[in-house]
Amino acid sequence: MWHTGPVPPPTTDTHVEGPGFDPASVLSDLHDAVDAVLAALAALEDWGPSGGRADQYASDVVADEAVHRVFDPAGYGVLSEESGLHPPRVDGAPTVVVDPLDGSTNASRGLPWCATSLCAVDDEGPWVSVVVDLVADTRYDAVRGWGARRDAQPIRRDDAPPLSEALVGLSGLPPRHLGWGQFRALGAAALDLCAVADGRLDGYLDCSEDAHGVWDYLGALLVCAEAGVEVVDARGRDLCVLDPEARRTPVAGAGPALTEALLEARQGF
């Protein structure tokens, strides 16, 4: 088990837990699921295509199976990119939105930018999340109303450069330069968004149209929100949607002015 350290007391969150599903226990279970993924991937020899759907790798399947071994016996619901929606097995259990291996193409090519992203959702939305860099084992976690952490240290973003000086993470290909200082296209939305939360990136812009499922961004969305970074949909839609068919276009800036500048820049395509 990964030791998360003391969890601060709740502030304004109004969540009422079901039996056995208090925030600290859920957070511990999410970290246990990440540990299971790390162990499963460490034993994996074939990182090539799974033989299932066209964009699925063997690592996706192995990671998904590892997550289910933790969540299914505990009664959680699961919405996974790889295995779809499984309702909760216990009354009061949250549903965990799972991307077992975000950036699986990177992983299959040996590019060191891939993650497991987990977000427990209750009736009020994203509640508890963990995102782990599977190469560096950097762990981000957040509990609604309690703050966000990187490797058990609190993170809070309170600086934002203008777009002309910003380092922006991109997904998809923009039609032209949109006015940023520099950009990076790294290939794992969950880690890209967490990098905005901890200050390594200043913004994130999805240049494609509705290419991301909720599993791609929801864990990082809560980390960002608790670190003071808002993640929005380019078309103004709700980003917390438990529908495996739904797709969204996430955009984030380190501050409201930068987020608005990115949205305005994107309007032209």
N, C-alpha and C positions, 0 to 999 in steps of 0.2 A: 504493500500500500504506500502511496506517495503521501508524505506528511504535509498537510496544507497549513499547519500552524493555527493559532487561535483565530476564530471567526468573530468579527465585531458584532455587537448586539444590533438588532434591527432598528431602523429609524422610522420611515413612513410606510413601509410595505404593509399591506392589509391581508396578505395571504393567510388562509386558514389551512393547516396541513391535514392530510389524511393520516391515519395511524402509520407510524414508521417513516413518514416522508417529511420530516423537518428539514430546513435548509442545509444544516451541517451534514446530515445523513445523506441527502441527495448529492451534495457536493462531493462527499467521500465516495459515493457510488460512481459518480462520473469519472473521478480520478482512477478508481479501480478498473473501469472499462477501458480507459486509456492505457493503463498498465497491461491489460489483456491484449490490446492491439499491438503494443510494442513487443510483447513476448511472441505473439503469433507471427509478426512480420520478421522478427529475428530468425525464426526457423524456416522462413520461406526461401525456396531455391529458385522457383520460376516466377519472374516478375513480368512475364509477357501477357498477351491477351488471354482472357478467361475462356474463350470459346463460346461465350454467351452472346450478349449484345455487342454491337460493333465497337462501342467506346468503353468497354469494361475490361479491366485487367484482373489477373489472378489475385493480385494484392487487394483489390477492392473486395472480392468475395471473402478472402481470409479475414480481413479486418472486420467486415460486417458480421461474420460468424462469431468472432471474438466478442464483439459488443453484445450480441444477443445472448451469449453465455452468461453475461453479467446481469443484463436487464430483465430477461424473460423470467428467471426464477424469482426475482424480487417483485414481479407484478407490474412493472412499468409498461406503458404503451410505448411503441417505437414507430417513428416515421423515418425510414432510411432511404437514401438514394438508391441503394442496391436491392432492398427487399420490400419496399413499399410500406404501407400503413398497417400496424398491428395494434388494435385497441388495448387499453390497460386491462390487466388481468385481476386487479385488486381495486376495490372502491377507494377513491381518493388518490389514486396513483397518478402522477403526472405523465404526460407523453414526452419522450425524449426525441428531439429532432437530430438525426445522425447523418453526418457525412463521414463514413469510416476512414476514407482516404481522399482528402481534398488535394488535388494536384497529382493525381495518379499517373498522368503522362510524365510529369517531372520525375516521379519516383521510378517509373519504368526505364527512364533514360539516365538515371543517376544524378539528376539535377537536385540540389539540396534545398528544395522549397516545397514541402508537402506537410499536411497536417491531418489530425483527427479533430473534428468539431462536433461537440455535443451541447444541446440546449434543452433543458427541462422546461416545459411550458405548462402553465396552469390556466385557469379561466381568465386571468388578467393579462396573459401574454408571457413573454420570455421571463423566466424566474431564476434559474441557476444554469450557468454554462461553464464549460471548460473547452479551451482550444489549445492543442499542443503541437509544437513544431516537432515532427517525428525525427528529424535529423539532429537538431540541437537539443532536444528535450526541454525547450523553453515552454513553460506552462502559463497560460493565461486563464484566470477564472474570475467569475463575477456572480454576485447574488443581488437580485433587484433590491435597491434601496440601501445596500451595504457597501457598495464600492467595487472596484475592479483591481486585480493584482496581476503582476508578472513575477513568476517565481516567488510567490508569497509576499512580494513587496508592493505596497499600494502604488497605483499609477493614476495620474490625473493630467489631462491635457488642458493647458491654459494659455497656449500661445498658438498663433496662426499667422503665417506670412501672407502677403497678397499673392494672387495667382501667379503673377509674373516672377515671383521668387520661390514658388512652391515646388516641391518634389512630389509628383503625383503618380500613384500606381494605376495602371490601366489594365482593363480586360477588353479584348477585342481591338479592332483597328480603327482609329479615328480617321475621318476623311482628310484631315489637315491638322496642322499645328494649332492648338486651341489656346495658346497664350501662357502656358505654364513655364516655369523656369527650367525644369527637367522632368523626365518621366521614366518609369520603370514598368515593364510588362513581365511579371514574375510567375503568374500561372497558378496561384492558389488564393482564391478570394478571401477565405477565412484568415489566412496569415497576412494578406495585404491589409485588411481592415484592422487587424490587431496592431499592425505596424503604424497605422494612423493613431491608434489609441496610445501607443507608447512613445510616439515622436519620431520614429524612423522614417515614416512618410508623413506628408502633410495633407494628402487627400487621396481619394480613390474614385475612379470614374469608369463605369461600365459603358463602353462604346458600342457594344452590341445591343440588340433589342430583345428583351425578355429571354435571356439565355441562362439565367440563374434560378435554380430551385431553392426553396427555403433552407434546405440543408447546407447550401453553399455559404450562407452569410449569417444565419440566425445566432449561432454561438458567438460570433464576433460582434454582432449587433449589440448584444447585451454587454459585452466587454466595453465596447465603444460608449454606449449610453452611460454606463457607470463611471467611465473615465471622462465624461463631459463632451463626447463627440457624438453628434447626431448622424445616423444613417437614414437616408430617405430613398424612396423610389422615384425615378426620374419622371414618372407620370402621376405621382402623388397618391399611389395606392398603398394599402396596408401591406407591410412586409412580413407580418406574422400570420401566415396562412397555412393551415395544416392540410394542404391539398397536394398530393404528389404530382399532379399535372400542372399546377400553377407555376408561372415563371415571372420573375421580376427583374428590374434594372437598377441595382443599388448604386448610390452616390454618397460620398461622405467627405466632409472637410473638417479640419481641425477646429474651425470656428464657423459661426453662421455666415459670415461674409464670404469666406472661401467656399463653403457649400453652395451658396447662391451663385457665386461666380462660375463654379463648375456646371451648375444646372443651366445657367444662361449660355455658357459656351456650347453645351450639348444641344440646345434647342435648334441649332442650324442643321441637324442631320437626324 
